[in-house]
Amino acid sequence: MNENHLCCTCLHREDRPELGLGGKLIYCRKKEMVVSPKLKCDIYSRATKQSIKELERSIYGVIPEGESEY
């Protein structure tokens, strides 16, 4: 697989090892479906540390410092 595919760096990409996709297909969280990696996509959003943190915050909310279970 060509590592230059947009899907490999997209914020919406989700690894689902239980599906046994083997890297040829990926799960798109935004489309809510399994897709093949694409070089061009209208909903592509680059996964950066900041964008991942913002996505997790939108999903799980904000945990005040000092209130972590660990």
Secondary structure, DSSP 4 states (H G I P E B T S, - for coil): --TT-GGGGBTTEE--GGGT-TTTSEEETTTTEEE---S--TT--B--HHHHHHHHHHHH----TT----
